[in-house]
Amino acid sequence: MAAAAVDSAMEVVPALAEEAAPDTAGLSCLVNLPGEVLEYILCSGSLTAADIGRVSSTCRRLRELCQSSGKVWKEQFRVRWPSLMKHYSPTDYVNWLEEYKVRQKAGLEARKIVASFSKRFFSEHVPCNGFSDIENLEGPEIFFEDELVCILNMEGRKALTWKYYAKKILYYLRQQKILNNLKAFLQQPDDYESYLEGAVYIDQYCNPLSDISLKDIQAQIDSIVELVCKTLRGINSRHPSLAFKAGESSMIMEIELQSQVLDAINYVLYDQLKFKGNRMDYYNALNLYMHQVLIRRTGIPISMSLLYLTIARQLGVPLEPVNFPSHFLLRWCQGAEGATLDIFDYIYIDAFGKGKQLTVKECEYLIGQHVTAALYGVVNVKKVLQRMVGNLLSLGKREGIDQSYQLLRDSLDLYLAMYPDQVQLLLLQARLYFHLGIWPEKSFCLVLKVLDILQHIQTLDPGQHGAVGYLVQHTLEHIERKKEEVGVEVKLRSDEKHRDVCYSIGLIMKHKRYGYNCVIYGWDPTCMMGHEWIRNMNVHSLPHGHHQPFYNVLVEDGSCRYAAQENLEYNVEPQEISHPDVGRYFSEFTGTHYIPNAELEVRYPEDLEFVYETVQNIYSAKKENIE
């Protein structure tokens, strides 16, 4: 009977949604249904928010069922934006209709801003307050972020430019929030020992687009602790650690009981779960990110130590971090409580080396040198994070010249958040901003930020006058050059001076010599690089030298290169180029070529038609060869 009523009502509801004045018979059929059946129909997913709005205006009973804080509007919100539901508590009172309106408005604002970014960042003079529109948005930031994620998750090979700028904005928003959280965390007293929390902030800052949370990472560690407890129960069924409840910070003092815990940890981590130090790929930033350490079950001494320390402390063993040179360690006290201790009263644990327990002499043998007693001392959270970020900073400096230096930029931000007056790092940051500021796509305000940094350095250390003066001079020269740049250079293929240009933007090419795949995003009728670059790249050894067209290409390995025409050929089996900047220049991948976005097309207005002709000719020739 109820099923028949539902089927009957489902036929009536769409009619109500479409008709401005529904017929009385249909309305009567609907409102006479039991309340739970009506609610089931209205939450079935077949009605849009507009439908619900119209239905609720027909009579009092339907209006009451569609009340703003009720189940109907909650379901509308959940179906439209399911990822946001985790931010609401089941016990909270929520005006779901109002939330729906606010989220809808935030989405429209987000799309408006994303759509404007391509034009703004492609122009010669980008405002210094590039992200100010975002920072000044009204409404919950999570709504704005959710819309950006929706844009990133759009299916297909279209909207590449939207996705490119949505990613940039989301990256910026999340990093700002994480950095603020980290700075607040660093204000905690020195005895606040949440090493894992600090490590997660570093992980989040360097991977802002990944879904990383302390709660999730702690849950994974808790599952390891459960396995350790299971093993520990086999060793000593009455062990006090087995009685610990989640979140407790009790410590056990008997050395023998502590030793049993460590034995269980070693078995579970290294024998059962196969965690190990990453000797084969030691200099990989993934080794420092806690979520990756848990996924890949490998890391370097400091990350493996933090995992080991967290597990041990949850089970009552008071291990401490030791900032040992070249190899981070943990120490385990063997002396009596309250006694005066020295470095020989501890056993040192190498979490990178499968939990091996070392003496002082063995620690020195591990690194091949004698060190002072001070280096065996315990360090606080800030010093541990300093070492982690220092490792990332070293890895960031290793990045190639064609990369975005993102890791270097992120690690500098983190280090200077902890130690804002480090002169050498401020100088490095100034040089980095200057280097990035010379590229047209970078915000013009970067050069102004360089000047702010340099002024701060001069205040901290007047002895750096020479380096500061050099950078100030070149920064000001850069500003003057930018002022002289007027308008957009338009390159027409029909122009006589471009008659030798054979390829067009958007074509997917292959390098004849190096074999890499790439997509063209710009071209010059002859090589426009300076004499030094031409000499270093040995351009004169080419048959046509520098007197031939050269192409700006995005390469599949993430680099941007400048290639001579004679070194390129069509890729007869085109595929998408996985490059972070593809969306900056192109709006769509058709399967055979890329379509330039509006800003790039302005600069090469005749190229798109040539691309179509070229692709058609290639595939016609390919078809003839097959036949």
C-alpha positions as CSV (number, residue, x, y, z in Angstrom):
1,M,0.0,0.0,0.0
2,A,2.8,2.4,1.0
3,A,4.8,1.6,-2.1
4,A,1.8,2.3,-4.3
5,A,1.3,5.6,-2.6
6,V,4.9,6.5,-3.2
7,D,4.7,5.6,-6.9
8,S,1.5,7.7,-7.2
9,A,3.0,10.7,-5.5
10,M,6.2,10.5,-7.5
11,E,4.1,11.2,-10.6
12,V,2.5,14.2,-9.0
13,V,5.6,16.0,-7.6
14,P,7.3,16.7,-11.0
15,A,4.1,18.2,-12.2
16,L,3.9,20.5,-9.2
17,A,7.5,21.6,-9.8
18,E,6.7,22.5,-13.5
19,E,3.3,24.2,-13.1
20,A,3.0,27.6,-11.6
21,A,-0.5,26.8,-10.5
22,P,-0.8,23.0,-9.7
23,D,-4.2,21.4,-10.0
24,T,-6.2,20.8,-6.9
25,A,-6.6,17.0,-7.4
26,G,-2.8,16.5,-7.8
27,L,-2.1,18.6,-4.7
28,S,-4.7,16.7,-2.7
29,C,-3.3,13.4,-3.7
30,L,0.2,14.5,-2.5
31,V,-0.7,16.1,0.8
32,N,-2.9,13.2,1.9
33,L,0.1,10.9,2.0
34,P,1.7,10.0,5.4
35,G,4.4,12.5,6.5
36,E,7.2,9.9,6.3
37,V,6.2,9.0,2.8
38,L,6.1,12.6,1.7
39,E,9.5,13.2,3.3
40,Y,10.9,10.1,1.5
41,I,9.6,11.4,-1.8
42,L,11.0,14.9,-1.3
43,C,14.4,13.4,-0.3
44,S,14.5,10.9,-3.1
45,G,17.0,12.9,-5.2
46,S,14.7,13.4,-8.2
47,L,13.9,17.0,-7.2
48,T,16.2,20.0,-7.5
49,A,16.5,22.8,-5.0
50,A,14.3,25.0,-7.2
51,D,11.7,22.2,-7.3
52,I,11.7,22.0,-3.5
53,G,11.3,25.8,-3.3
54,R,8.2,25.6,-5.6
55,V,6.7,22.6,-3.8
56,S,7.1,24.2,-0.4
57,S,5.1,27.3,-1.6
58,T,2.0,25.3,-2.5
59,C,0.4,24.6,0.9
60,R,1.1,24.7,4.7
61,R,1.8,21.0,5.1
62,L,4.4,20.9,2.4
63,R,5.9,24.1,3.7
64,E,6.3,22.6,7.1
65,L,7.9,19.4,5.7
66,C,10.3,21.6,3.7
67,Q,11.3,23.8,6.7
68,S,14.8,25.3,6.4
69,S,16.3,23.3,9.2
70,G,14.6,20.0,8.3
71,K,15.7,16.8,6.6
72,V,14.6,17.8,3.1
73,W,16.9,20.8,2.7
74,K,19.7,18.8,4.5
75,E,19.4,16.1,1.9
76,Q,19.5,18.8,-0.9
77,F,22.7,20.1,0.6
78,R,24.2,16.6,1.1
79,V,23.5,15.5,-2.5
80,R,24.9,18.7,-4.0
81,W,28.0,19.0,-1.8
82,P,28.6,15.7,0.0
83,S,32.2,16.4,1.0
84,L,31.1,19.3,3.2
85,M,28.9,17.1,5.5
86,K,32.0,16.1,7.6
87,H,32.1,19.7,8.9
88,Y,28.7,19.4,10.6
89,S,27.9,17.7,13.9
90,P,24.7,15.6,14.0
91,T,23.8,17.4,17.2
92,D,24.1,20.9,15.8
93,Y,21.1,23.0,14.8
94,V,21.7,24.0,11.2
95,N,19.5,26.2,8.9
96,W,20.1,24.0,5.8
97,L,18.3,26.3,3.5
98,E,20.5,29.2,4.5
99,E,23.6,27.0,4.3
100,Y,22.5,26.0,0.8
101,K,22.2,29.7,-0.3
102,V,25.5,30.7,1.2
103,R,27.3,27.7,-0.4
104,Q,25.7,28.5,-3.8
105,K,26.8,32.1,-3.5
106,A,30.3,31.1,-2.6
107,G,30.5,28.8,-5.6
108,L,29.4,31.6,-8.0
109,E,32.0,34.0,-6.4
110,A,34.7,31.3,-6.7
111,R,34.0,30.7,-10.4
112,K,34.0,34.4,-11.1
113,I,37.4,34.9,-9.5
114,V,38.9,31.8,-11.2
115,A,37.6,33.0,-14.6
116,S,39.3,36.4,-14.1
117,F,42.7,35.0,-13.1
118,S,43.9,34.0,-16.6
119,K,43.5,37.5,-18.0
120,R,45.0,39.1,-14.9
121,F,48.0,36.9,-14.7
122,F,48.7,36.9,-18.5
123,S,48.7,40.7,-18.6
124,E,51.9,42.7,-18.2
125,H,51.0,44.4,-14.9
126,V,49.4,42.1,-12.4
127,P,48.1,43.9,-9.3
128,C,50.2,43.4,-6.1
129,N,47.1,42.3,-4.3
130,G,46.7,39.3,-6.5
131,F,44.9,37.2,-3.9
132,S,43.2,40.0,-2.0
133,D,39.8,39.3,-3.6
134,I,39.9,35.8,-2.2
135,E,41.1,36.9,1.3
136,N,38.2,39.4,1.4
137,L,35.4,37.0,0.4
138,E,32.5,36.8,2.7
139,G,31.2,33.4,4.0
140,P,33.0,30.3,5.2
141,E,36.3,29.6,3.6
142,I,35.5,25.9,3.4
143,F,32.7,26.7,0.9
144,F,35.1,28.5,-1.4
145,E,37.6,25.8,-1.1
146,D,35.0,23.2,-1.9
147,E,34.0,24.9,-5.1
148,L,37.7,25.0,-6.2
149,V,37.9,21.3,-5.5
150,C,34.8,20.8,-7.6
151,I,36.5,22.7,-10.5
152,L,39.6,20.5,-10.2
153,N,37.5,17.4,-10.3
154,M,35.6,18.3,-13.4
155,E,35.7,15.4,-15.8
156,G,37.3,15.3,-19.2
157,R,40.1,17.3,-20.9
158,K,38.3,20.6,-20.9
159,A,38.4,23.7,-18.6
160,L,42.2,23.2,-18.3
161,T,42.8,26.9,-17.6
162,W,40.1,27.0,-15.0
163,K,41.7,24.0,-13.3
164,Y,45.1,25.6,-13.5
165,Y,44.1,28.7,-11.6
166,A,41.7,26.9,-9.2
167,K,44.7,24.8,-8.2
168,K,46.9,27.9,-7.7
169,I,44.2,29.6,-5.6
170,L,43.5,26.5,-3.5
171,Y,47.2,26.0,-3.0
172,Y,47.6,29.5,-1.7
173,L,44.5,29.4,0.6
174,R,45.4,26.2,2.3
175,Q,49.1,27.1,2.8
176,Q,48.1,30.4,4.4
177,K,45.8,28.5,6.8
178,I,48.4,25.8,7.6
179,L,51.2,28.4,8.1
180,N,49.0,30.3,10.6
181,N,48.3,27.0,12.5
182,L,52.0,26.2,12.5
183,K,52.9,29.6,13.9
184,A,50.3,29.2,16.7
185,F,51.7,25.7,17.4
186,L,55.2,27.1,17.7
187,Q,54.0,29.5,20.4
188,Q,53.4,26.5,22.7
189,P,55.6,26.1,25.8
190,D,58.9,24.2,25.3
191,D,57.6,21.2,27.3
192,Y,54.8,20.8,24.8
193,E,56.0,17.6,23.1
194,S,53.6,16.9,20.2
195,Y,56.3,16.0,17.7
196,L,53.8,14.3,15.4
197,E,51.6,17.3,15.2
198,G,54.4,19.5,14.2
199,A,55.6,17.0,11.5
200,V,52.0,16.8,10.1
201,Y,52.0,20.6,9.7
202,I,55.1,20.4,7.6
203,D,53.6,17.6,5.6
204,Q,50.4,19.6,5.0
205,Y,52.2,22.8,4.0
206,C,54.3,21.0,1.4
207,N,51.3,19.0,0.1
208,P,48.3,21.4,0.5
209,L,46.2,19.8,-2.2
210,S,46.4,16.4,-0.5
211,D,43.9,15.3,2.1
212,I,46.2,15.1,5.1
213,S,45.1,15.4,8.7
214,L,46.6,14.7,12.1
215,K,43.4,12.8,13.0
216,D,43.9,10.4,10.0
217,I,47.6,9.9,10.6
218,Q,47.0,9.3,14.3
219,A,44.4,6.7,13.4
220,Q,46.9,4.9,11.3
221,I,49.5,4.9,14.1
222,D,46.8,3.7,16.5
223,S,46.2,0.7,14.3
224,I,50.0,0.0,14.5
225,V,49.8,0.4,18.3
226,E,47.0,-2.2,18.4
227,L,49.2,-4.7,16.5
228,V,52.0,-4.0,19.0
229,C,49.6,-4.6,21.9
230,K,48.6,-7.9,20.4
231,T,52.3,-9.0,20.2
232,L,53.0,-7.6,23.7
233,R,50.1,-9.6,25.1
234,G,51.9,-12.7,23.8
235,I,55.1,-11.6,25.7
236,N,53.4,-10.5,28.9
237,S,49.7,-10.8,29.2
238,R,49.7,-8.6,32.3
239,H,51.8,-5.8,30.9
240,P,50.6,-2.4,32.2
241,S,50.7,-0.9,28.7
242,L,47.8,-3.2,27.7
243,A,45.5,-1.3,30.1
244,F,46.2,2.1,28.7
245,K,43.3,3.9,27.1
246,A,43.5,5.9,23.9
247,G,44.8,9.4,24.6
248,E,46.5,8.5,27.9
249,S,50.0,9.7,28.5
250,S,51.0,7.4,31.4
251,M,54.6,6.2,31.5
252,I,55.9,2.9,32.8
253,M,59.2,3.1,34.8
254,E,60.5,-0.5,35.0
255,I,63.3,-1.0,32.4
256,E,62.3,-4.6,31.8
257,L,58.7,-3.7,31.0
258,Q,59.9,-0.9,28.7
259,S,62.2,-3.4,27.0
260,Q,59.2,-5.7,26.3
261,V,57.4,-2.8,24.6
262,L,60.4,-2.0,22.4
263,D,60.8,-5.7,21.4
264,A,57.1,-5.7,20.4
265,I,57.5,-2.5,18.4
266,N,60.5,-3.8,16.5
267,Y,58.7,-7.0,15.6
268,V,55.6,-5.3,14.4
269,L,57.2,-2.4,12.5
270,Y,60.1,-4.2,10.9
271,D,59.2,-7.9,10.7
272,Q,55.4,-7.8,10.4
273,L,54.7,-4.5,8.6
274,K,58.1,-4.4,6.8
275,F,59.0,-0.8,7.6
276,K,62.6,0.1,6.6
277,G,65.0,2.9,6.1
278,N,65.0,4.1,2.5
279,R,68.6,3.6,1.6
280,M,67.9,3.3,-2.1
281,D,66.2,6.6,-2.5
282,Y,67.4,8.5,0.5
283,Y,67.2,12.0,-1.0
284,N,63.5,12.0,-1.8
285,A,61.2,14.5,-0.1
286,L,58.6,11.8,0.3
287,N,60.7,10.3,3.0
288,L,60.0,13.3,5.2
289,Y,56.2,13.5,4.8
290,M,54.6,11.4,7.6
291,H,51.6,10.4,5.5
292,Q,54.0,9.0,2.8
293,V,56.1,7.3,5.4
294,L,53.0,5.4,6.5
295,I,51.9,4.6,3.0
296,R,55.3,3.6,1.6
297,R,56.5,2.2,4.9
298,T,59.9,3.8,4.5
299,G,61.6,7.0,5.4
300,I,64.9,8.6,6.7
301,P,66.2,8.6,10.2
302,I,64.2,11.6,11.5
303,S,60.8,10.5,10.1
304,M,61.3,6.9,11.1
305,S,62.3,8.1,14.6
306,L,59.2,10.3,15.0
307,L,57.0,7.3,14.1
308,Y,58.9,5.0,16.5
309,L,58.8,7.7,19.3
310,T,55.1,8.2,18.9
311,I,54.3,4.5,19.2
312,A,56.6,4.0,22.1
313,R,55.2,7.0,24.1
314,Q,51.6,5.8,23.5
315,L,52.6,2.5,25.2
316,G,54.4,4.2,28.1
317,V,58.1,4.2,27.1
318,P,59.5,7.7,27.5
319,L,61.9,7.8,24.5
320,E,63.4,11.2,23.6
321,P,64.6,12.7,20.3
322,V,68.4,13.2,19.8
323,N,69.5,15.6,17.1
324,F,72.6,13.5,16.4
325,P,74.7,14.7,13.4
326,S,74.0,13.0,10.1
327,H,71.7,10.4,11.7
328,F,68.7,11.3,13.9
329,L,68.4,9.0,16.9
330,L,66.2,8.3,19.9
331,R,67.5,7.8,23.5
332,W,66.2,5.4,26.1
333,C,67.2,6.1,29.7
334,Q,68.7,3.2,31.7
335,G,69.6,5.2,34.9
336,A,67.6,5.4,38.1
337,E,65.0,8.1,38.3
338,G,66.3,11.3,39.9
339,A,69.9,10.3,39.5
340,T,72.5,12.5,37.8
341,L,72.9,11.1,34.3
342,D,75.4,11.4,31.6
343,I,75.4,10.2,27.9
344,F,76.5,6.6,29.0
345,D,73.3,6.2,31.0
346,Y,71.3,5.9,27.8
347,I,70.8,3.4,25.0
348,Y,70.4,5.0,21.6
349,I,67.9,3.6,19.2
350,D,68.3,3.7,15.4
351,A,64.7,3.6,14.0
352,F,66.2,3.9,10.5
353,G,68.2,0.7,11.2
354,K,65.3,-1.5,12.3
355,G,65.3,-0.3,15.9
356,K,68.9,-1.3,16.6
357,Q,70.0,-0.3,20.1
358,L,73.4,1.4,20.2
359,T,76.0,2.4,22.8
360,V,77.8,5.8,22.6
361,K,80.8,4.1,20.9
362,E,78.5,2.5,18.3
363,C,76.8,5.8,17.6
364,E,80.1,7.3,16.7
365,Y,81.0,4.3,14.6
366,L,77.6,4.8,12.8
367,I,78.6,8.2,11.5
368,G,82.4,7.6,11.4
369,Q,83.5,10.4,13.8
370,H,83.8,11.4,17.4
371,V,81.3,14.0,18.7
372,T,80.9,16.0,21.9
373,A,78.5,15.0,24.7
374,A,76.2,17.9,23.9
375,L,75.2,16.3,20.6
376,Y,73.7,13.4,22.6
377,G,71.2,15.7,24.3
378,V,67.5,15.7,23.9
379,V,65.9,18.4,21.7
380,N,62.5,20.1,21.8
381,V,59.8,20.1,19.1
382,K,61.0,23.3,17.4
383,K,64.5,21.9,17.0
384,V,63.1,18.6,15.5
385,L,61.0,20.6,13.1
386,Q,64.0,22.8,12.2
387,R,65.9,19.7,11.2
388,M,63.1,18.3,9.2
389,V,62.6,21.6,7.3
390,G,66.4,21.9,6.9
391,N,66.4,18.5,5.2
392,L,63.6,19.7,2.8
393,L,65.6,23.0,2.2
394,S,68.6,21.0,1.1
395,L,66.5,18.9,-1.2
396,G,64.8,22.1,-2.6
397,K,68.2,23.5,-3.5
398,R,68.8,20.3,-5.6
399,E,65.9,21.1,-7.9
400,G,66.8,21.6,-11.6
401,I,66.9,25.1,-13.2
402,D,63.7,24.4,-15.2
403,Q,61.6,23.5,-12.2
404,S,59.3,25.8,-10.3
405,Y,61.4,25.6,-7.1
406,Q,58.2,24.8,-5.2
407,L,59.9,22.7,-2.6
408,L,62.6,25.4,-2.0
409,R,59.9,28.0,-1.7
410,D,57.9,26.0,0.7
411,S,60.8,25.0,2.9
412,L,62.0,28.6,3.0
413,D,58.6,29.7,4.1
414,L,58.5,27.1,6.9
415,Y,62.1,27.8,8.1
416,L,61.5,31.6,8.2
417,A,58.2,31.0,10.0
418,M,60.3,29.4,12.8
419,Y,63.4,31.7,12.5
420,P,62.3,34.9,10.8
421,D,65.7,36.7,11.2
422,Q,67.9,34.2,9.4
423,V,69.9,36.6,7.2
424,Q,71.3,34.0,4.8
425,L,67.9,32.4,4.2
426,L,66.3,35.8,3.7
427,L,69.0,36.5,1.1
428,L,68.2,33.2,-0.6
429,Q,64.5,34.0,-0.6
430,A,65.2,37.4,-2.1
431,R,67.3,35.9,-4.9
432,L,64.6,33.3,-5.5
433,Y,61.9,35.8,-5.7
434,F,64.0,37.9,-8.1
435,H,64.7,34.8,-10.2
436,L,60.9,34.0,-10.4
437,G,60.0,37.6,-10.9
438,I,61.8,37.9,-14.2
439,W,59.2,35.6,-15.8
440,P,56.2,37.4,-17.3
441,E,53.7,35.0,-15.7
442,K,54.9,35.8,-12.2
443,S,53.2,38.6,-10.3
444,F,54.8,42.0,-10.6
445,C,54.6,42.4,-6.9
446,L,57.3,39.8,-6.4
447,V,59.9,42.4,-7.2
448,L,58.4,44.7,-4.6
449,K,58.4,41.9,-2.0
450,V,62.2,41.4,-2.8
451,L,62.7,45.0,-1.8
452,D,60.9,44.5,1.5
453,I,63.0,41.4,2.2
454,L,66.2,43.2,1.4
455,Q,65.3,46.1,3.6
456,H,64.7,43.7,6.5
457,I,68.1,42.0,5.9
458,Q,69.9,45.4,5.9
459,T,68.3,46.1,9.3
460,L,69.4,42.7,10.7
461,D,72.9,42.6,9.4
462,P,74.5,45.8,7.9
463,G,77.5,43.7,7.0
464,Q,75.4,42.3,4.1
465,H,75.4,45.7,2.4
466,G,77.2,44.5,-0.7
467,A,74.9,41.6,-1.4
468,V,71.8,43.6,-0.6
469,G,73.0,46.5,-2.7
470,Y,73.5,44.2,-5.7
471,L,70.1,42.7,-5.4
472,V,68.4,46.1,-4.9
473,Q,70.1,47.4,-8.0
474,H,69.0,44.5,-10.2
475,T,65.5,44.5,-8.7
476,L,65.0,48.2,-9.5
477,E,66.4,47.6,-13.0
478,H,63.8,44.9,-13.5
479,I,61.0,47.2,-12.4
480,E,62.2,49.8,-14.9
481,R,62.2,47.2,-17.7
482,K,58.7,46.1,-16.8
483,K,57.5,49.7,-17.0
484,E,58.9,50.0,-20.5
485,E,57.0,46.9,-21.7
486,V,53.9,48.1,-23.4
487,G,51.1,46.1,-25.0
488,V,50.9,42.5,-26.2
489,E,53.1,41.3,-29.0
490,V,50.9,39.7,-31.6
491,K,52.5,37.2,-34.0
492,L,50.8,36.6,-37.3
493,R,51.7,33.6,-39.4
494,S,50.8,35.6,-42.5
495,D,53.5,38.1,-41.8
496,E,56.4,37.7,-44.3
497,K,59.0,37.6,-41.6
498,H,57.3,34.5,-40.2
499,R,57.3,32.5,-43.5
500,D,59.8,29.9,-42.2
501,V,57.7,29.0,-39.1
502,C,56.4,25.5,-39.8
503,Y,54.7,24.6,-36.5
504,S,52.0,26.2,-34.4
505,I,51.1,26.5,-30.7
506,G,49.1,23.5,-29.5
507,L,50.8,20.9,-31.6
508,I,52.3,17.9,-29.8
509,M,55.8,17.4,-31.0
510,K,58.8,15.0,-30.4
511,H,62.4,16.0,-30.1
512,K,64.4,14.2,-32.7
513,R,67.6,14.0,-30.6
514,Y,66.4,13.6,-27.0
515,G,63.1,11.8,-27.7
516,Y,60.9,13.8,-25.3
517,N,57.3,14.7,-26.0
518,C,56.2,18.3,-25.7
519,V,53.6,20.8,-26.7
520,I,54.4,24.2,-28.3
521,Y,53.1,27.3,-26.4
522,G,55.1,29.9,-28.3
523,W,57.5,30.6,-31.2
524,D,60.0,33.1,-32.5
525,P,61.1,33.5,-36.2
526,T,64.7,33.2,-35.0
527,C,66.4,32.5,-31.7
528,M,65.8,35.3,-29.3
529,M,68.1,34.2,-26.5
530,G,71.3,36.0,-25.7
531,H,74.8,35.2,-27.0
532,E,75.8,33.4,-23.8
533,W,72.8,31.0,-24.0
534,I,73.5,30.4,-27.7
535,R,77.1,29.6,-26.9
536,N,76.3,27.4,-23.9
537,M,73.7,25.4,-25.8
538,N,76.0,25.0,-28.8
539,V,73.4,26.3,-31.1
540,H,76.0,27.2,-33.7
541,S,76.7,23.5,-34.3
542,L,73.2,23.1,-35.8
543,P,73.0,23.1,-39.6
544,H,70.8,26.2,-39.5
545,G,72.3,27.7,-36.3
546,H,70.3,30.4,-34.6
547,H,68.8,31.7,-37.9
548,Q,65.8,29.5,-37.8
549,P,62.5,29.4,-35.8
550,F,62.7,28.4,-32.2
551,Y,59.8,27.1,-30.1
552,N,58.8,27.4,-26.4
553,V,57.7,24.0,-25.4
554,L,56.3,22.3,-22.3
555,V,58.0,19.0,-21.8
556,E,56.4,15.9,-20.3
557,D,59.1,15.8,-17.6
558,G,57.8,19.1,-16.2
559,S,60.4,21.4,-17.7
560,C,60.1,24.3,-20.2
561,R,62.5,24.4,-23.1
562,Y,63.4,26.4,-26.1
563,A,63.9,24.1,-29.1
564,A,65.2,24.7,-32.6
565,Q,62.8,23.9,-35.5
566,E,65.1,21.4,-37.1
567,N,65.1,19.4,-33.8
568,L,61.4,18.9,-33.7
569,E,59.0,16.7,-35.5
570,Y,55.2,15.9,-35.3
571,N,54.2,13.3,-32.9
572,V,52.0,11.0,-35.0
573,E,50.7,9.4,-31.9
574,P,49.9,12.4,-29.7
575,Q,49.1,12.1,-26.0
576,E,48.4,14.5,-23.2
577,I,51.5,16.3,-21.9
578,S,51.6,16.0,-18.1
579,H,53.0,19.4,-17.3
580,P,51.9,21.7,-14.4
581,D,51.6,24.7,-16.7
582,V,49.5,23.3,-19.5
583,G,46.4,24.9,-18.2
584,R,48.1,28.3,-18.2
585,Y,48.2,28.3,-21.9
586,F,45.6,25.9,-23.1
587,S,41.9,25.4,-22.4
588,E,41.3,21.9,-23.8
589,F,43.0,18.8,-25.2
590,T,41.2,17.4,-28.1
591,G,43.0,14.1,-28.3
592,T,45.2,15.2,-31.2
593,H,46.3,18.8,-30.1
594,Y,45.7,21.5,-27.5
595,I,43.4,24.4,-28.0
596,P,44.9,27.7,-26.8
597,N,43.0,29.7,-24.2
598,A,41.8,33.2,-25.0
599,E,44.9,34.9,-23.7
600,L,47.3,32.8,-25.7
601,E,45.1,33.0,-28.8
602,V,45.4,36.8,-28.7
603,R,49.1,36.5,-29.1
604,Y,48.9,33.9,-31.9
605,P,45.5,34.7,-33.6
606,E,46.2,32.7,-36.8
607,D,47.7,29.6,-35.3
608,L,44.6,27.7,-34.4
609,E,43.4,27.5,-38.0
610,F,46.8,26.3,-39.0
611,V,46.7,23.6,-36.3
612,Y,43.5,22.2,-37.6
613,E,44.9,22.0,-41.1
614,T,48.1,20.4,-39.9
615,V,46.4,17.7,-37.8
616,Q,44.0,16.9,-40.7
617,N,46.9,16.6,-43.1
618,I,48.8,14.3,-40.7
619,Y,45.9,12.0,-40.2
620,S,45.0,11.9,-43.9
621,A,48.6,11.0,-44.7
622,K,48.6,8.3,-42.0
623,K,45.3,6.9,-43.3
624,E,46.8,6.7,-46.9
625,N,49.9,4.9,-45.6
626,I,47.7,2.3,-43.8
627,E,45.6,1.7,-46.9
